[in-house]
Amino acid sequence: MKKLKEPKKIKRMSLPLLMVAVSLLSSSGVLAQVNAEQVLNIGRNVLSMEDYMLSIQYFNQAIKAKPYLSDPYFFRALAKLYLEDYKGAEEDCTMALERNKFKTETYKLRGFARQNMGKDSLAIEDYDAGLNYNPQDKYFLYYKAVAQTEMKKRDEAEATFAQLLRIYPQFEDGYAARGRLRAIEGDTVGALADLDKAVAISKNLINAFLMRSQIKAQQKQWESALADMDAAIRLQPQEADLYVNRAYLRYNLDDYFGAMSDYNYTLELEPYNSAALFNRALLRYEVKDLNRAAEDFAKVLKYDPDNFHARYNLGLVNMERGHHKEALADFDRITEKYPRFYPVYYAKAEVYRDMGDMRTAMQNAYVGDDLVKRYVSNPEKNPLDRPAIAAGKTRSAYGSDNEDESEVEVMDRFNQLVTVGSVSDQTQLTYNEKIKGRVQDRNIRVEPEAAYMLSLQDSPLSLRSTSNYFRELDDFNNRGYITDKIYLSTGVETSDEAELRNLFSRADFYEGVVADGKARAADMLALGVIRGMLKNYAAAIEALDVAIEKDPVFTMAYMARAYARYASIRAGRNSAEGEDAAAAALMQRQMQHELAAVMADYDQTLKLNPRLGYAWFNKGNIYYDSGDYTSALQCYSEAIRLDPMSGPAYFNRGITYLQIGNKRQAFSDLSKAGELGVLPSYNLLKRMK
């Protein structure tokens, strides 16, 4: 039986959140326009109430009104930092310093953002710049010492900590950080002394409890380690990984029930926590709860098909359950990738022996013996496969830990998020409490922002700073061709009974106009839009065909028909699932023909109005949906060129870059999308770091 995987170690010091008294910082200079001053003050007040997304929208307005002022950039950087958009915060701080290089808090904020991205040397430059103005600033000294620790500059870090703690002898975070430095250097006595001091000053310092628990566990002082982990959990009871770590400590104290309870509770908090699933599977395997152990290993492999350790243990479980074919399939997958991993050949030999195939069993045992003998005789010439075991992949919150990811690894990890990720019912939330606070911590479904459609209903209220407008739509509504107002909307779902009754009533009205022979192109457009909202796409397309016959240069009708045609294709695609191969092939050819018609409608829309970025955006969504990511990128880029304030276009281009593994461009776009009010951006930025 394999030993439970140890909990993840603390890689970096979790820095206390940047200390900035938002309400006390004054604006630099008097704003000439009262409106700009009011907008900035409202933004600061909203920021102090932890409504970060909304505050960014106010700072955007202030920047637009007075782009030469530093404060709007500074406060927007602070909001982005709270949302863990460190790159965006760094860029805004740079803009602020270009406008006012004497504001020391900006150096602190930019240094903090850089430090959280692993840019420790640049962060130290910022802290030194701030210390030139204020040599005894607590947090400049503290952050600098932590950055020096990360750069393995022990002597310099020790000197900075000594200066810090001489000036501030009751600063608990300083003792905790120095304790970590000493632990890294192997001075556990000094580390424990500092951590004890930190805990004595404050019982609310979770880092000190966690590090002391880790040191005690390394010393196999399980009871003391458990007491500190209990204290950490009391401080952060919603942090799932803490329960995984406590389960490991309980396991080493032979408290199997307690360990199992912690794994179960972890999975209540995070149903896809692979470390908890893996360790629970091992524990179930150890107590011979084989069926449920197999279920857990299978779940780990569902989320991480290349997890070697889970695959090997699942094979062992299947072997003990007598599921010989499944066990051999698991072991064969391992030998394909790791042909020199000798234990798997002994496992296969045992399976074949149980099946009565002694000859094959002996052959596999011989292969295992031969690998071991050849390794013993010449280890360098005949190395064994020693695959890294990563039961639960946990990544640092800082970008530097996986800066060297390949494009394939980025693609795989993003696609895992798409598959495993969310249980949320909606992507773009209406304005309510869910938008406030640390939106990056919420589990939000990773999917493109929805295409634009003509509708009798406006889009749900959101933080977006721009309305959906184009010239022909505005003219149409202003001239009053019909009694209903047409909107360009996204994410509109008609499910309310009263709304449905109203839509059917309006459809009846326009059908009556058609029956009377008085229908104009505008009436047919309205009828097509309503039928589309009712998901009667064939009838919608029929009405829009008539609208275009009556007015061949009717931009809105082409836009509406393209949307209805593609919605019809998607509905047909869903209904085709389960068809036999011949029927499916025929359906696929028909869809390709219909898709060409969709693109022709959008192309005609753009011919009539070359500046209609919404049509480019919708084309991009179609290419994304079909897996043609390079074409999707081109379309989203055109949409952004026409409307540089299009948050959805930045978001969709960002996730498209992730699909092809370009993390640098993706992060830039997602940061901009978040700045423009697209809520899922910050969640995805955090999850992909």
N, C-alpha and C positions, 0 to 999 in steps of 0.2 A: 504494500500500500504506500502510495506516495504521500509525503508530508504536505500539509496545507501550504499554499503559497503565502510567503510573508507579505505583510501589507506594504504599500508603496512608501518609500522614504521621502522625507521632506527635501526637495531639491533646492529650493530657494526660500529665502525668508519671505514670509507673507507680510509685506509692508503695511503698516497702518495707513488708512486712507489719508491722503494729503490734507493737511490741516489748513483750511482757508475759511476765514470768517466772511461768508458771502455778503451778509448784510452790512458789514462794517467797511468794506472796501469802497472807496469813493471813485467816481468817474474822473478821468483825466481831462480837465478842461470843461468848459460850459458848452453844452450843445446849443447850437444856434436855433434849432427848431424844437419847440415844445414837444411835438409828436415823437421825435426821435428819442428825447430824454424820457418820455413816458414809456415808450416801448422798452427801452433798456431797463428801466426800473421795474417794470412789470416782469420782464424776463428774469431779473435777479430775484425778485420775490418768489416767482414760480420755481426757480432753481432751489431756493432755500427750503421749499416745500417738497423737494425731491421729485418734482415732475420734470424729469430731464428732457424727455422728448419735446414737450410743449415749450420749455424754455428755449430750446434750440431754435424753434420757429420764430420766437420773438427776437433773438439775437440776429437771426438772418435778416429780419426786417430792419434792425438798427444798422447792420452792416451795409445793407442796400441804400439806406438813407445817408449814412455818413461813413463811407468806406475808409476814411483816413484816420478814424479813431481806433485806439488800441483796445479799449475795454470790451467792446462787443466780441472781439476775437478771443480775448482772455476768458471771458465768461462762457463763451461757446466751447472753448477748449476744456474748461472745467466740467461742463455738462457731458462732453464726450468722454472725458476720463472716467466719470462715474459710470458711464455705459461701457467702459473697457474698450473704447475705440481709441487705442493709444496712438496709432498713426495719425488719425484725424486730430487728436489733441496736440500732438507735436507740431503738425503743420499750422494749426491755428495759433499756437504760441509763437512760432516763428514770425507769422504775420503781425502779431501783437508787438513783438520786440522790434520789428522793422519800423513800427510807428512810435514806439516809446521804449528805448533800451534801458531806461532807469527804473523800471518797475520790477523790483526784485522778486516778487511773487511769481512773475512769469517764468523766471529762470528755474524756480523751484518746481513749478508745474511741468515745464518742458523736461526737466531732468527726471522727474518722477515718471512721465510717460516713456521717455527713452529707456529708463531702467527696467520698466516692465516689458519692454521689447528686447531686452538683452543688450542694449546699446550702452553698456556701462561706462566706457571711456568717454563717450559724448555726454553722458549724464554727469560725470565728475566735472567736466568742463563747465557745465551749467552751474553746478553747486559751487565751484570755485569762484565763478563770476558773482554769484549771490553773496558768498562769504567776503568778497572784496568790499561790498556795501555794508554787510552785517556779520562781522567775524564770529559772533557768539550765537548765531541763530541755531536753535536746537535741531530743527529738521534738516537744514542744510548739512550740518555735521553728521546727523544720524544717517541720512540717505547716502551721503558720501562714504561713510564707513561700510555700509552694506554693499555698495557698489564695489568698493575695494576688495571686500570679501569675495564677491563673485569673480573678480579678476585674479583671485589667488595672490593678492598683494598683502600677505599676512602682517608684515611689520608696519606697513602704512596704515592698514586697517586698525591694528592695535593702538597705534599712536592717535588716530582719529577718535577711537572709542575712549581712550584715556582722557583726551581733551574734553569730549562730550560729557563724560561721567564726572569729571572734576567740576565742571560748571553746573551740571544738573545731576546731583548725586541720587535723586529719587526718581530718575527717569527709567521706568521699568522696561520699556521697549529696548532701551540701550543695553541693559544687562542681558535681555533675552537674545539680542542679535550678537552680542559678544560671546554669549554661551554657545551659539551655533558656530561661530568662527572657531572657537576652541575645540568643539566637538569634531569639526571637519579636520582639524590638525591633529586629532587623536588625544587631546588633553581632556579626558573625560572628567577628571577631578576638578579642573578649572571650569569646565563647562557646567557641571552640576552646581558648583558654587554660585556661578552667575545666574543660573536658572532658579535656584533656591531663593536668591536675592530678589529676582523679578517677581516670583510668586508671593514672597513675603510683602512686597510693596503693593501688589494688586492681584486679587483672586480672579480677575476677569481677563487675564492675558492668555488666550488660548494657545498661542505659539509656544509659550514656555511650558505649558502642560504637555503638549504634543511632543516637543523635543525631549523633555525629561522622560516621558513614557517610552520613547524610542531608545534612549540610552539604557534605561532600565531593562527593556526587553532584550537588548543586545547582551546585557550582563545576566540575562535569564532570571532577573528579579521580577517574576511575573505578577505577583501581588501588587507591588509598588507601581509597576507599569500600568496595571489595570486601574488602580486608584486614580492615576493621572488621566487615563483615557476617559474614565467616568466623569471627571471634572470637565474635560474638554467637551464631552457630549452634553453636559448640562448647559454649557455656554452656547453651543451650536447644535441644538437637537435635530435640525433638519438637514445636516450634512451627512449624506449617505455613506461616504467613505469612512467616516469615523466608526460606524457600526461594523464595517468590514474589518477594520483594524482591531476593534474590541473583540470581535468573534475569534480572531487569531489568538489573542491573549487568553481568552476563555478556553479555547481548545487546548492550549498548552498547560492550563490548570485542570484539564480533564473534565471541564464543564461542557459536555457535549450539548446538553439541552440549551444552555445559555448561548453557545456559539450558533446553534441552529436558529434560535429565536432572533439573534442579531442579523443573520443572513436573510431570514424571512422578512424582517422589518426593512432591511436595506432595499429589498425588491418591491416592497410596498411604496417606498419613496422613489425608487428608480427601477422600473420593471426590466430595463435592459442593461443593468449593471453587470458586466460580464465577469468581473472579479467575484462578486457575490454568487453568481450562478455557478461559476467554476468551483469555488471553494465549497459551496453547499453540495455540489455533485460529489466532490471528493469525500466529504463527510458522510453523505448517504452511502457511498461505496464502502466506506470503512465499516459502517454498521450494517452492511449487507441489505440496504434498501435499494436493490439493484434497479428495479423498474423506474423509480423516481430519479435515481442517479443518472440513468440513461436519458431521461427526459431533459434534465438540466444540461448534460453535455451536448445534447442535440441542439438546445437553444443557443448555447455558446457558439456552436458551429454555424448555426443559422446566421448569426450576426458577424461571425468571423470565420469563414470557411477554411482559412489557412492556419487556424490555431492548432499547431502540431500536438501540443500536450493534451488538449481536449480530445483530439481525434484518437490518440493512442489510448487514453483512459477509456474512451467509449468502446474501443475495440476490446479492452480487457473486461469491461462490464458485459458486453455482448457475449464474450467467450464464457464467462461464468454463468450467464443466463441460458447458455446452450443455443444461442442464436449464431450458429457457426458461419453462415453465409455473410451476415452483416459484419461479423468480426473480421472475416477475411477481407471484405471490401474496405473496411477501415485500415487494416494493416497494409493492404496493397497501395492505398493512397499514400501512405507514409513511405513505403519503399520506393515509390516512383520519384518522390522528391528527395528522400534521404536514403540512398541505397547502401550507405555504410553505417547506418544506425543498427547495430547488431542486436539489441534486445528484441526488436520487432520480429526477427527471424525465429527466435526461441518461442515467442508468442504464437507465431504461425505454426510452428512445429507442434505446439500443444493442441492447437485447434484441429489440425489434421489428424493427430493421434486420437483425439476424442471422436472424430468422424470415422476412424478405422482405417485411414489411409496412411499406413506406417511408412511406406516408401517415400511419399512426399514429405512426411514429417521428418524423416531422417535427412532428406536433402536440405530442408530449411535449417535444421539444427547444424548441419555441416557448414552451411554458408555462414552462420553466426560464429561457429568455432574458427573458421578460416579467417574471418575478419579480425577476430581478437588475436589470433596467433601472428598474423602478418603485422598487426599494429605493435605487438610486444617486440617482435624482431626488429622492426624499423619504424618507429612512430612518425618520423618526418616524411618518409616515403609512402607510408600507408596510414594516413590519418583517418580517424573515425568521424562520422557525422555527429556533431553535438549541437543540434538545433536549439536556438534560444527559446526558452519557455516563457511565454507571456500570457498568462491566463486571463488577466483583466488589464487591458491596455489603458493606462491612465497617463494623461499628458499634462505637462506643466501649464499653468495659466499664462506662461510667458512665451512669446513667439520664438525665442532663440532655441528652444529645445528640439524643434523639428524644422529648423531653417533649411536643412539639407534634404528634405523630402523630395523624392523624384516626382515627375508629373504623374506617373502611374499610381504612386502612393496617394497623392492628393485626390486623383480621380476616384480611387477605390474608397477612400475615407469619406468623400462627399457622397458617393452613391450609397454608402452604408447609411449615412444620415438620411438620405431620401427614403430608403427602404424602412429603416428602423424607427426613425424620428418621430413623430408626433402623434398625438392623440387629440389635437385641437380641432374644433369644428370649423374654424375660420382662420384665414390668414390676416386679413386687414381688419383689425378690431375697431368698433365704433368707439368714440371718446367716452371712456369710463375709467374706473380705477385700474383696470388692467394695463393701461398705457402708462400709468405713473410708476416711478421708482425704477428698479433694476430690471428693465425689460429683457436684458440679455440673459437673465437666469431662467426665463420661461421656456418651456419646451414647445416650440412652434413648428408646424409642418413646413418642411422645405419644399416649396413649389413655386413656379413662376407667378408673378403678379398677373392677374387675369386680363384678358383682352378687353378692348373697349367695344361697347355695343350701344346702339341707339335704343332708347327706352323711354317709357312714360314715367319712370322713377329715377330720381337722382341717386348717385352713389352714397353709401353710408358716410356720415360725418367722420372725418379723420383729421390727422395732423398735417395733411398735405398742404403745402403753401400755395398751390395753384389750382385753379378750377379747370375742368375739362371744357375747352372752348375751341371752336373754329368758325371762320367767317360765315360759311353757308348755313351752319346751324343757327347762329345768332340772327342772321337775316330772316331765316325761315320763321323763327319764333316771333321776331319783332313785327313781321308783316301780317301775322294772324291768319295764315292760310287755313288753319284748322283750330278747333276750340281747345285741343289738348296741347300741352307744352312737351316738346321732345328734348331729352337730355342725352348726353354722351356719358355713359356710366360704366362702372366695373363692379363686379361682385354683387350684382343685384339678383336676389333669389325671391321669387314671388311664392310665398307659402301661406300667407295670412288669408283666411277665408274671405274676409271683407274685400281685400285687394283683388283676389281672384274673381269675385262676383263683379267688381267694378270693371276688370279687364274684359270679362265676357260681355258685359253690358256695352262697353265701348266697341268691341268687335261687332256686336249686333248692329250698333249704330252705323258703322262704316259699311258693313255688308248691305244695310238698307240703302245707303247712298249709291252703292254699286248697282243694286237691283233697280234703282230708279233711273239708271243710265246717266247720273250726274257726277260720277266719280272723276276727280282730277288726279293728277300725279301725286299731289300732296295727300289726298285721301287714301290712295293706294299705298303710299309710304306708311301712313299711320296704321292702316290695316295690317301691312306686313310686319311692322314693328310689334304690334300687339300679338299677332299670331306667333311670332318668334318668342315673345315673353311667355306665352302659353305652351311653348315647346312643340307647336304644330309647324315644324319647319318646312314641310312640303307646301303647305298652304301659304306660309310666309313667303317662300320663294316665288310662288305663283303670283301673289299680289305685287311683289317687288318687280317681277318681270313686266307686269302691266305698267307700273310706275315708270320704268325705264323706257318702255315703248312710247309712252305719252311724252316723256321728256328725256331724250337721250343724253343730256348733259347734266343730269340730276345727281350731283356728287353724293348726297346723303343716301340715295337709293342704292348706288353701287356699294357704298360702305355697309349698309344694312344687309344687302344680299350676300356679300362676301361672308359676313358673320353668320348668317343663317345657313349658308351652304356648308361652312366648316362645322357648325354645330350639328348639322344633319349627318356629316361624315363621322363625327365622333360618336353620335348615337348609334349609327349603323355598325361602327367598329365594335362597340360593346355588345350589340345583339348578335354579331357574327361569331363571338366566342363559343366554342363548343361545336361549330359546324364541321362537317367532314372536309378532307383536304381539298377536294375538287371545288366544293361550294365556297370554301374560304379563298381559294385562288381566284375564282371568278369575282368574288366580292372585292378582293384586293385590287384587281384590274379596274373595276368600276370606280373604286375610291380614288385611284390615281387619276382617272379622267375627271372626276368631280373636283379633286384638289387643284388641277390645272385651271378649272373654271373659277375657283376661289381666288387663286393668285391673279387671274386675269381681271377679276373685279377690283382687287386692290390696286393693280397696276393702272386700271382706268381711273380709279379714284385719284391716284397720284398724278395722272396726266391732267386731270381737271383741276387739281389743287396740289401743285408740287411741294407745298410747304406743310402738308398734313402729316405731321409726325406720327399721329395715332395709327395711320395705315401702315407705316413702317413698323411700328411696335407690334401690331397684330400679325404682320408677316413674320416678324421675328419669333413670335410665340409658336406659329405653325412650324417653322423650321426647327425650333427647339423640341417641339413635341415629336417630330419625325427623326430626331437624332442628328440633324444636319447642323452641327454647332457653329461651323465657320460661317455659313450663310446667316444663321441667327445673329452672330456677332455683328455682321455687316449691317443687318437691318436695325438692330438696337443702336448701333453707332450713328446711323442716319437719323433715327428718332432723337438722339441726344444732340446731334448737330442742329436740328431744327428747333429743339426745345431743351436748352441746357439745364432747365429746372425740372426735368422729368425724372422724379425719384424712381418710379416703377421701371423706367428704361435702364437706369443705372443698376437697380437691383437685378433685373433679369440678365443684363449683360454680365454682372458679377457672378451669378450662379452658372452662367454659360462658360465663363472662364474656368470655374471650378470643375466643370464637366470635362474640360480638356487639360486640367492639371496646372493651369496658370494661376498660382495662388497670389502672386504679387499684384497682378492686374485686378484679380478678383477682390482682394482686400481694399484696394483703392476705390473701386466702384461701390462696394458694399458700404464703405465709410461714407461716401457721398450720398448714397441712397438713404442711409440713416439720418444724415444731416437734413435731408429733404423730407423726412417724416415717414419713411417706410419702416414700420415697426419690426419685421422679422430680421432686419439687417444686423442689428447688434447681437441677437441671439446666434445667428450663423457665424458672425465674426468670432464670437467667443468659442463656439463649438469646433471651429476649424483651426484654431490656433495650435 
